Amino acid sequence: MKTTRQAKILELIQKKDVETQEELSAYLEKEGFQVTQATVSRDIRELKLTKISTDNGRQKYAVITDADSNMMEKYARVLREGFLSVDAAENIVVIKTVSGMAGAVAAAVDAMRMQEIVGSLAGDDTILCVIRTSDDAVHIMKKLRKIVEQ
């Protein structure tokens, strides 16, 4: 039963943007599983699910392997260490960094694979990121600030 339920959880989070444990519980109950909040919480922990940002600025559950998780933390650390500020002009986001850190920070941002970013160009202390839309630029600025503030 547990294996079947956890397989269904993985299927659900791949098909739907599930934001909360309550939402996941409701989907499971629609599929015929009787679950408690504690069961869903335990399944989330055992499956190593995490929340990631979606394109619309919300969050959803996703599977991230330990290797992915460790690398993402390394990229975030590089961003935090080099980051000074972020600003936008229409669909271009400008990241200011500590002198000499723009290349490393740009590589870290690129490795984070934010779908809104089309590409980036780094100088000595400035990174230009071309973003799909001006709304996405605002979203990317919020994402970057959130990562830096953690």
C-alpha positions as CSV (number, residue, x, y, z in Angstrom):
1,M,0.0,0.0,0.0
2,K,2.8,2.5,1.0
3,T,4.7,1.8,-2.3
4,T,1.6,2.2,-4.4
5,R,0.7,5.4,-2.6
6,Q,4.1,6.8,-3.0
7,A,4.2,5.9,-6.7
8,K,0.9,7.8,-7.0
9,I,2.3,10.8,-5.2
10,L,5.2,10.9,-7.7
11,E,2.8,10.6,-10.6
12,L,0.6,13.4,-9.2
13,I,3.4,15.9,-8.7
14,Q,4.6,15.2,-12.2
15,K,1.2,15.9,-13.7
16,K,0.0,18.7,-11.4
17,D,1.4,21.7,-9.7
18,V,0.8,20.5,-6.1
19,E,1.6,23.3,-3.6
20,T,0.5,22.0,-0.2
21,Q,0.2,18.8,1.8
22,E,-3.6,19.4,2.0
23,E,-3.8,19.6,-1.8
24,L,-1.8,16.4,-2.2
25,S,-4.0,14.7,0.4
26,A,-7.1,15.7,-1.6
27,Y,-5.7,14.4,-4.8
28,L,-4.8,11.1,-3.1
29,E,-8.3,10.7,-1.7
30,K,-9.8,11.3,-5.1
31,E,-7.6,8.4,-6.3
32,G,-9.0,6.2,-3.5
33,F,-6.2,6.5,-0.9
34,Q,-7.2,7.1,2.7
35,V,-4.4,9.3,4.2
36,T,-3.7,11.5,7.2
37,Q,-1.6,14.6,7.2
38,A,1.1,12.7,9.1
39,T,1.1,10.0,6.4
40,V,1.5,12.6,3.6
41,S,4.2,14.4,5.6
42,R,6.1,11.2,6.1
43,D,5.8,10.3,2.4
44,I,7.1,13.7,1.4
45,R,10.1,13.2,3.6
46,E,10.8,9.7,2.5
47,L,10.5,10.6,-1.2
48,K,12.8,13.6,-0.6
49,L,10.3,16.0,-2.2
50,T,11.1,19.7,-2.1
51,K,9.3,22.8,-3.2
52,I,10.5,24.6,-6.3
53,S,9.3,27.8,-8.0
54,T,7.0,27.5,-11.0
55,D,6.9,29.8,-14.0
56,N,3.9,31.7,-12.5
57,G,5.8,32.5,-9.3
58,R,4.0,29.9,-7.2
59,Q,5.6,26.8,-5.7
60,K,5.1,23.1,-6.2
61,Y,6.5,19.8,-5.0
62,A,9.2,18.1,-7.0
63,V,11.8,15.4,-6.6
64,I,15.3,16.5,-6.3
65,T,18.2,14.1,-5.9
66,D,20.8,14.6,-3.2
67,A,23.3,15.4,-5.9
68,D,21.0,18.1,-7.4
69,S,20.3,19.5,-4.0
70,N,24.0,19.7,-3.1
71,M,24.8,21.4,-6.4
72,M,22.0,23.9,-6.1
73,E,23.2,24.9,-2.7
74,K,26.7,25.4,-4.1
75,Y,25.3,27.6,-6.8
76,A,23.3,29.6,-4.3
77,R,26.4,30.0,-2.1
78,V,28.4,31.4,-5.1
79,L,25.5,33.8,-5.8
80,R,25.3,34.9,-2.2
81,E,29.1,35.5,-2.0
82,G,29.3,37.6,-5.1
83,F,26.0,39.4,-5.2
84,L,25.7,43.1,-4.6
85,S,22.4,44.2,-6.2
86,V,19.9,43.4,-8.9
87,D,17.8,45.7,-11.1
88,A,15.8,45.5,-14.3
89,A,15.2,47.4,-17.5
90,E,12.3,46.0,-19.4
91,N,13.3,42.3,-20.0
92,I,16.9,42.7,-19.0
93,V,18.0,42.0,-15.5
94,V,21.3,43.5,-14.4
95,I,23.2,41.8,-11.5
96,K,26.0,43.8,-9.9
97,T,28.7,41.6,-8.2
98,V,31.9,42.0,-6.2
99,S,34.7,42.9,-8.6
100,G,36.0,39.8,-10.5
101,M,33.0,37.7,-9.4
102,A,30.6,38.3,-12.3
103,G,31.8,35.2,-14.3
104,A,31.4,32.8,-11.4
105,V,28.0,34.3,-10.4
106,A,26.8,34.1,-14.0
107,A,27.8,30.5,-14.3
108,A,26.0,29.7,-11.0
109,V,22.8,31.5,-12.2
110,D,23.0,29.7,-15.6
111,A,23.4,26.4,-13.8
112,M,20.2,27.0,-11.8
113,R,18.4,26.7,-15.1
114,M,15.7,29.3,-14.5
115,Q,13.4,28.9,-17.5
116,E,12.7,32.7,-17.7
117,I,16.4,33.4,-18.5
118,V,17.2,33.2,-22.2
119,G,20.9,33.8,-21.6
120,S,23.5,35.9,-19.8
121,L,26.7,37.8,-20.4
122,A,29.2,38.6,-17.7
123,G,31.9,41.3,-17.4
124,D,34.1,42.0,-14.4
125,D,31.4,43.1,-11.9
126,T,28.2,43.1,-14.0
127,I,25.9,40.4,-15.5
128,L,23.3,41.1,-18.1
129,C,20.5,38.5,-18.2
130,V,18.1,38.5,-21.1
131,I,14.7,37.5,-19.8
132,R,11.7,36.3,-21.8
133,T,9.3,39.1,-20.7
134,S,9.4,42.1,-18.4
135,D,7.0,40.3,-16.0
136,D,9.5,37.4,-15.9
137,A,12.2,39.9,-15.2
138,V,10.4,41.1,-12.0
139,H,9.9,37.4,-11.0
140,I,13.6,36.6,-11.6
141,M,14.7,39.6,-9.4
142,K,12.4,38.3,-6.6
143,K,13.9,34.8,-7.0
144,L,17.5,36.0,-6.9
145,R,16.8,38.2,-3.8
146,K,15.1,35.3,-2.1
147,I,18.2,33.1,-2.7
148,V,20.6,35.7,-1.5
149,E,18.5,36.4,1.7
150,Q,18.5,32.7,2.7
